[in-house]
């Protein structure tokens, strides 16, 4: 059977390759070409060289400030979501009543769409802030903190499920041997559980990194970048540049290309570093 699969692997992979080319590769290459042009539609594009990239990095552009906010937002969300998800997983893998119920409850926020979440949390957070005569759009920092709360609430349960599956796959003989040798719960966690579930940590770190870095719909619904663009993350800033500023479609396209390259590089570095720890452990 394996010989047959090896012989005809190209035929089996052809539909996937075609879909990948149509849905991603061709639009991406076209987008790179348009980033060097001024255009209203694809048919009237005029080549302008690196002018769009210069505008993206100019002082008049909000691209670099939004990129800085996105990096900070992503780091905070990665740490908090994975830490909270792992703690919940540890608690819900103990022998106690109601674990299935709590797993379902914690996972459910991940099933709600980002736009809906944004508007719901806008009402909740603005309701709290109104007691102090403030709103999410009073300061850009309020909007970013609101996004962090929203993102943690949405994704922690998802990461928890992955960590639970990994913890349940740990060989109980290893835990028992550690207890016989006199290892404390903390020592067992640090030297057995965490090294054993490194593949799950790799997956969860990658998911939180990519989802946080390219966050768009929650940002749009929660604050729409207000006040000004002080709470805009990079995806929302690209959207506003492309669709909201006349004659800046090419600049928005250039920002999108830069954003894609940065995200790809960060993701590759993160996967490489965490997978190396898997091998070491």
C-alpha positions as a Markdown table, in Angstrom:
| # | Residue | x | y | z |
|---|---|---|---|---|
| 1 | Unk | 0.0 | 0.0 | 0.0 |
| 2 | Unk | 2.8 | 2.4 | 0.9 |
| 3 | Unk | 4.5 | 1.7 | -2.5 |
| 4 | Unk | 1.3 | 2.6 | -4.3 |
| 5 | Unk | 1.0 | 5.9 | -2.3 |
| 6 | Unk | 4.6 | 6.8 | -3.0 |
| 7 | Unk | 4.0 | 6.1 | -6.7 |
| 8 | Unk | 0.9 | 8.2 | -7.0 |
| 9 | Unk | 1.5 | 10.9 | -4.3 |
| 10 | Unk | 1.4 | 13.7 | -6.9 |
| 11 | Unk | -2.1 | 12.8 | -8.0 |
| 12 | Unk | -3.4 | 12.7 | -4.4 |
| 13 | Unk | -1.8 | 16.0 | -3.5 |
| 14 | Unk | -2.8 | 17.8 | -6.7 |
| 15 | Unk | -6.3 | 19.0 | -5.5 |
| 16 | Unk | -4.7 | 20.5 | -2.3 |
| 17 | Unk | -1.9 | 22.2 | -4.3 |
| 18 | Unk | -4.5 | 23.7 | -6.8 |
| 19 | Unk | -6.6 | 25.0 | -3.9 |
| 20 | Unk | -3.5 | 26.4 | -2.2 |
| 21 | Unk | -2.4 | 28.2 | -5.4 |
| 22 | Unk | -5.9 | 29.6 | -6.1 |
| 23 | Unk | -6.7 | 30.7 | -2.5 |
| 24 | Unk | -3.3 | 31.9 | -1.3 |
| 25 | Unk | -0.3 | 31.7 | -3.7 |
| 26 | Unk | -1.7 | 33.6 | -6.7 |
| 27 | Unk | -3.4 | 36.3 | -4.6 |
| 28 | Unk | -0.2 | 36.8 | -2.5 |
| 29 | Unk | 2.0 | 37.2 | -5.6 |
| 30 | Unk | -0.6 | 39.6 | -7.1 |
| 31 | Unk | -0.6 | 41.5 | -3.8 |
| 32 | Unk | 3.2 | 41.8 | -3.9 |
| 33 | Unk | 3.0 | 43.3 | -7.4 |
| 34 | Unk | 0.2 | 45.7 | -6.4 |
| 35 | Unk | 2.3 | 46.9 | -3.4 |
| 36 | Unk | 4.6 | 48.6 | -6.0 |
| 37 | Unk | 1.7 | 50.4 | -7.7 |
| 38 | Unk | -0.9 | 53.0 | -7.3 |
| 39 | Unk | -4.4 | 51.7 | -8.1 |
| 40 | Unk | -8.1 | 51.9 | -7.6 |
| 41 | Unk | -8.8 | 48.5 | -9.2 |
| 42 | Unk | -6.4 | 45.8 | -10.4 |
| 43 | Unk | -6.8 | 46.9 | -14.0 |
| 44 | Unk | -5.6 | 50.5 | -13.6 |
| 45 | Unk | -2.5 | 49.8 | -11.5 |
| 46 | Unk | 0.5 | 52.1 | -12.3 |
| 47 | Unk | 4.0 | 51.2 | -11.2 |
| 48 | Unk | 5.5 | 53.6 | -8.6 |
| 49 | Unk | 8.5 | 51.6 | -7.3 |
| 50 | Unk | 9.1 | 51.7 | -3.6 |
| 51 | Unk | 7.0 | 54.9 | -3.0 |
| 52 | Unk | 4.3 | 52.9 | -1.2 |
| 53 | Unk | 6.8 | 51.3 | 1.2 |
| 54 | Unk | 8.4 | 54.7 | 1.9 |
| 55 | Unk | 4.9 | 56.1 | 2.8 |
| 56 | Unk | 4.3 | 53.1 | 5.0 |
| 57 | Unk | 7.4 | 53.9 | 7.1 |
| 58 | Unk | 7.0 | 57.7 | 7.0 |
| 59 | Unk | 6.2 | 59.7 | 10.0 |
| 60 | Unk | 2.7 | 60.5 | 8.6 |
| 61 | Unk | 1.8 | 56.8 | 8.7 |
| 62 | Unk | 0.3 | 55.0 | 11.7 |
| 63 | Unk | 1.8 | 51.7 | 10.6 |
| 64 | Unk | 4.9 | 51.6 | 12.8 |
| 65 | Unk | 3.0 | 52.8 | 16.0 |
| 66 | Unk | 0.3 | 50.2 | 15.4 |
| 67 | Unk | 2.9 | 47.5 | 14.8 |
| 68 | Unk | 4.6 | 48.4 | 18.1 |
| 69 | Unk | 1.2 | 48.1 | 19.9 |
| 70 | Unk | 0.6 | 44.8 | 18.2 |
| 71 | Unk | 3.9 | 43.3 | 19.3 |
| 72 | Unk | 3.3 | 44.4 | 22.9 |
| 73 | Unk | -0.3 | 43.1 | 22.8 |
| 74 | Unk | 0.8 | 39.8 | 21.3 |
| 75 | Unk | 3.5 | 39.2 | 24.0 |
| 76 | Unk | 1.1 | 39.9 | 26.9 |
| 77 | Unk | -1.6 | 37.7 | 25.4 |
| 78 | Unk | 0.8 | 34.8 | 24.7 |
| 79 | Unk | 2.0 | 34.8 | 28.3 |
| 80 | Unk | -1.4 | 35.3 | 29.9 |
| 81 | Unk | -3.4 | 32.9 | 27.7 |
| 82 | Unk | -0.9 | 30.0 | 27.9 |
| 83 | Unk | -0.4 | 30.5 | 31.7 |
| 84 | Unk | -4.1 | 30.6 | 32.4 |
| 85 | Unk | -4.9 | 27.7 | 30.0 |
| 86 | Unk | -2.2 | 25.6 | 31.6 |
| 87 | Unk | -3.3 | 26.4 | 35.2 |
| 88 | Unk | -6.9 | 25.5 | 34.3 |
| 89 | Unk | -5.7 | 22.3 | 32.6 |
| 90 | Unk | -3.8 | 21.3 | 35.7 |
| 91 | Unk | -6.9 | 21.9 | 37.9 |
| 92 | Unk | -9.3 | 20.1 | 35.6 |
| 93 | Unk | -7.2 | 17.0 | 35.2 |
| 94 | Unk | -7.4 | 16.3 | 38.9 |
| 95 | Unk | -10.0 | 13.8 | 40.2 |
| 96 | Unk | -12.8 | 16.0 | 41.1 |
| 97 | Unk | -16.5 | 16.3 | 40.4 |
| 98 | Unk | -17.8 | 18.5 | 37.6 |
| 99 | Unk | -14.6 | 18.7 | 35.5 |
| 100 | Unk | -16.5 | 18.0 | 32.2 |
| 101 | Unk | -18.9 | 20.7 | 33.0 |
| 102 | Unk | -16.2 | 23.3 | 33.7 |
| 103 | Unk | -14.2 | 22.2 | 30.6 |
| 104 | Unk | -17.3 | 22.9 | 28.5 |
| 105 | Unk | -17.9 | 26.3 | 30.1 |
| 106 | Unk | -14.4 | 27.5 | 29.7 |
| 107 | Unk | -14.2 | 26.4 | 26.1 |
| 108 | Unk | -17.5 | 28.0 | 25.0 |
| 109 | Unk | -16.2 | 31.6 | 24.5 |
| 110 | Unk | -14.1 | 30.3 | 21.6 |
| 111 | Unk | -17.2 | 29.4 | 19.7 |
| 112 | Unk | -18.5 | 33.0 | 19.6 |
| 113 | Unk | -17.6 | 35.2 | 16.7 |
| 114 | Unk | -15.1 | 38.0 | 17.1 |
| 115 | Unk | -17.5 | 40.8 | 16.0 |
| 116 | Unk | -20.1 | 39.6 | 18.5 |
| 117 | Unk | -17.5 | 39.4 | 21.3 |
| 118 | Unk | -16.2 | 42.8 | 20.5 |
| 119 | Unk | -19.7 | 44.4 | 20.9 |
| 120 | Unk | -20.5 | 42.4 | 24.0 |
| 121 | Unk | -17.3 | 43.3 | 25.8 |
| 122 | Unk | -17.7 | 46.9 | 24.7 |
| 123 | Unk | -21.0 | 47.1 | 26.6 |
| 124 | Unk | -19.5 | 45.3 | 29.6 |
| 125 | Unk | -16.3 | 47.4 | 29.9 |
| 126 | Unk | -17.9 | 50.7 | 29.0 |
| 127 | Unk | -20.5 | 50.0 | 31.7 |
| 128 | Unk | -17.7 | 49.6 | 34.2 |
| 129 | Unk | -15.7 | 52.6 | 33.1 |
| 130 | Unk | -18.8 | 54.8 | 33.0 |
| 131 | Unk | -18.8 | 54.7 | 36.8 |
| 132 | Unk | -15.5 | 56.7 | 36.6 |
| 133 | Unk | -16.7 | 58.9 | 33.7 |
| 134 | Unk | -14.4 | 57.1 | 31.3 |
| 135 | Unk | -15.0 | 54.8 | 28.2 |
| 136 | Unk | -12.8 | 52.5 | 26.2 |
| 137 | Unk | -12.2 | 55.3 | 23.7 |
| 138 | Unk | -11.0 | 57.9 | 26.3 |
| 139 | Unk | -7.5 | 56.6 | 26.0 |
| 140 | Unk | -5.8 | 54.2 | 23.6 |
| 141 | Unk | -4.4 | 52.2 | 26.5 |
| 142 | Unk | -8.0 | 51.5 | 27.7 |
| 143 | Unk | -8.8 | 50.0 | 24.4 |
| 144 | Unk | -5.7 | 47.8 | 24.4 |
| 145 | Unk | -6.3 | 46.6 | 27.9 |
| 146 | Unk | -9.9 | 45.8 | 26.8 |
| 147 | Unk | -8.6 | 43.8 | 23.9 |
| 148 | Unk | -6.3 | 41.8 | 26.2 |
| 149 | Unk | -9.2 | 40.9 | 28.5 |
| 150 | Unk | -11.3 | 39.9 | 25.5 |
| 151 | Unk | -8.6 | 37.8 | 23.9 |
| 152 | Unk | -7.8 | 36.0 | 27.1 |
| 153 | Unk | -11.4 | 35.3 | 27.8 |
| 154 | Unk | -11.9 | 33.9 | 24.3 |
| 155 | Unk | -8.8 | 31.8 | 23.8 |
| 156 | Unk | -7.9 | 30.5 | 27.3 |
| 157 | Unk | -10.4 | 27.7 | 27.1 |
| 158 | Unk | -9.2 | 26.6 | 23.7 |
| 159 | Unk | -5.6 | 26.3 | 25.0 |
| 160 | Unk | -6.9 | 24.6 | 28.1 |
| 161 | Unk | -8.4 | 21.8 | 26.0 |
| 162 | Unk | -5.0 | 21.2 | 24.2 |
| 163 | Unk | -3.1 | 21.2 | 27.5 |
| 164 | Unk | -5.6 | 18.8 | 29.1 |
| 165 | Unk | -5.2 | 16.3 | 26.2 |
| 166 | Unk | -1.4 | 16.6 | 26.6 |
| 167 | Unk | -1.5 | 16.1 | 30.4 |
| 168 | Unk | -3.7 | 13.1 | 30.1 |
| 169 | Unk | -1.3 | 11.4 | 27.7 |
| 170 | Unk | 1.6 | 11.5 | 30.2 |
| 171 | Unk | 2.6 | 8.1 | 31.3 |
| 172 | Unk | 1.3 | 7.6 | 34.8 |
| 173 | Unk | 4.3 | 5.4 | 35.6 |
| 174 | Unk | 6.6 | 8.4 | 35.3 |
| 175 | Unk | 4.5 | 10.4 | 37.8 |
| 176 | Unk | 4.4 | 7.4 | 40.2 |
| 177 | Unk | 8.1 | 6.8 | 39.9 |
| 178 | Unk | 8.7 | 10.5 | 40.8 |
| 179 | Unk | 6.5 | 10.3 | 43.8 |
| 180 | Unk | 8.3 | 7.1 | 45.0 |
| 181 | Unk | 11.6 | 9.0 | 44.7 |
| 182 | Unk | 10.2 | 11.7 | 46.9 |
| 183 | Unk | 9.7 | 14.4 | 44.3 |
| 184 | Unk | 7.3 | 17.2 | 45.3 |
| 185 | Unk | 4.4 | 18.3 | 43.2 |
| 186 | Unk | 6.4 | 21.3 | 42.0 |
| 187 | Unk | 9.4 | 19.1 | 41.0 |
| 188 | Unk | 7.1 | 16.7 | 39.2 |
| 189 | Unk | 5.5 | 19.6 | 37.3 |
| 190 | Unk | 8.9 | 21.2 | 36.3 |
| 191 | Unk | 10.9 | 18.1 | 35.5 |
| 192 | Unk | 8.3 | 15.7 | 34.2 |
| 193 | Unk | 5.0 | 17.3 | 33.1 |
| 194 | Unk | 6.2 | 20.4 | 31.4 |
| 195 | Unk | 9.0 | 18.7 | 29.4 |
| 196 | Unk | 6.7 | 15.9 | 28.4 |
| 197 | Unk | 4.0 | 18.3 | 27.0 |
| 198 | Unk | 6.4 | 20.5 | 25.1 |
| 199 | Unk | 4.7 | 19.6 | 21.7 |
| 200 | Unk | 1.4 | 21.0 | 23.1 |
| 201 | Unk | 3.2 | 24.1 | 24.3 |
| 202 | Unk | 4.6 | 24.6 | 20.8 |
| 203 | Unk | 1.1 | 24.3 | 19.3 |
| 204 | Unk | -0.5 | 26.7 | 21.9 |
| 205 | Unk | 2.3 | 29.2 | 21.6 |
| 206 | Unk | 2.0 | 29.2 | 17.8 |
| 207 | Unk | -1.8 | 29.6 | 17.9 |
| 208 | Unk | -1.8 | 32.4 | 20.5 |
| 209 | Unk | 1.0 | 34.2 | 18.6 |
| 210 | Unk | -0.6 | 34.1 | 15.2 |
| 211 | Unk | -4.2 | 34.8 | 16.4 |
| 212 | Unk | -3.0 | 37.8 | 18.6 |
| 213 | Unk | -0.8 | 39.3 | 15.9 |
| 214 | Unk | -3.4 | 39.3 | 13.2 |
| 215 | Unk | -6.4 | 40.2 | 15.4 |
| 216 | Unk | -8.8 | 42.3 | 13.5 |
| 217 | Unk | -12.6 | 41.8 | 14.0 |
| 218 | Unk | -12.5 | 42.2 | 17.8 |
| 219 | Unk | -10.4 | 45.3 | 17.5 |
| 220 | Unk | -12.9 | 46.7 | 14.9 |
| 221 | Unk | -15.9 | 46.0 | 17.1 |
| 222 | Unk | -14.5 | 47.0 | 20.4 |
| 223 | Unk | -13.0 | 50.4 | 19.7 |
| 224 | Unk | -12.5 | 50.7 | 15.9 |
| 225 | Unk | -9.0 | 52.1 | 16.8 |
| 226 | Unk | -10.4 | 55.1 | 18.7 |
| 227 | Unk | -9.4 | 57.6 | 20.0 |
| 228 | Unk | -7.8 | 58.5 | 16.7 |
| 229 | Unk | -5.8 | 55.4 | 15.9 |
| 230 | Unk | -4.4 | 55.0 | 19.4 |
| 231 | Unk | -5.9 | 51.6 | 19.9 |
| 232 | Unk | -5.5 | 50.3 | 16.4 |
| 233 | Unk | -3.6 | 47.0 | 16.0 |
| 234 | Unk | -1.7 | 46.5 | 12.7 |
| 235 | Unk | -4.4 | 44.5 | 10.9 |
| 236 | Unk | -7.0 | 47.2 | 11.6 |
| 237 | Unk | -4.5 | 50.0 | 10.5 |
| 238 | Unk | -3.9 | 48.2 | 7.2 |
| 239 | Unk | -7.7 | 47.9 | 6.6 |
| 240 | Unk | -8.2 | 51.7 | 7.3 |
| 241 | Unk | -5.3 | 52.6 | 5.1 |
| 242 | Unk | -6.5 | 50.5 | 2.2 |
| 243 | Unk | -10.2 | 51.3 | 2.4 |
| 244 | Unk | -10.4 | 54.5 | 4.4 |
| 245 | Unk | -7.8 | 56.8 | 2.8 |
| 246 | Unk | -8.3 | 57.9 | -0.9 |
| 247 | Unk | -5.3 | 57.1 | -3.0 |
| 248 | Unk | -3.6 | 54.9 | -0.4 |
| 249 | Unk | -4.7 | 51.5 | -1.6 |
| 250 | Unk | -1.1 | 50.8 | -2.7 |
| 251 | Unk | 0.2 | 51.9 | 0.7 |
| 252 | Unk | -2.2 | 49.6 | 2.4 |
| 253 | Unk | -1.1 | 46.7 | 0.2 |
| 254 | Unk | 2.6 | 47.4 | 0.9 |
| 255 | Unk | 1.8 | 47.4 | 4.7 |
| 256 | Unk | 0.0 | 44.1 | 4.2 |
| 257 | Unk | 3.0 | 42.5 | 2.5 |
| 258 | Unk | 5.3 | 43.8 | 5.3 |
| 259 | Unk | 2.9 | 42.5 | 7.9 |
| 260 | Unk | 2.7 | 39.0 | 6.2 |
| 261 | Unk | 6.5 | 38.8 | 6.1 |
| 262 | Unk | 7.0 | 39.8 | 9.7 |
| 263 | Unk | 4.3 | 37.4 | 10.9 |
| 264 | Unk | 5.9 | 34.5 | 8.9 |
| 265 | Unk | 9.4 | 35.2 | 10.3 |
| 266 | Unk | 8.1 | 35.4 | 13.9 |
| 267 | Unk | 6.1 | 32.2 | 13.5 |
| 268 | Unk | 9.1 | 30.3 | 12.0 |
| 269 | Unk | 11.4 | 31.5 | 14.8 |
| 270 | Unk | 8.9 | 30.6 | 17.5 |
| 271 | Unk | 8.3 | 27.1 | 16.0 |
| 272 | Unk | 12.0 | 26.5 | 15.7 |
| 273 | Unk | 12.8 | 27.5 | 19.2 |
| 274 | Unk | 10.0 | 25.6 | 20.9 |
| 275 | Unk | 10.6 | 22.4 | 18.8 |
| 276 | Unk | 14.3 | 22.5 | 19.7 |
| 277 | Unk | 13.2 | 22.4 | 23.4 |
| 278 | Unk | 11.1 | 19.4 | 22.5 |
| 279 | Unk | 14.2 | 17.6 | 21.3 |
| 280 | Unk | 16.3 | 18.7 | 24.3 |
| 281 | Unk | 13.7 | 17.5 | 26.7 |
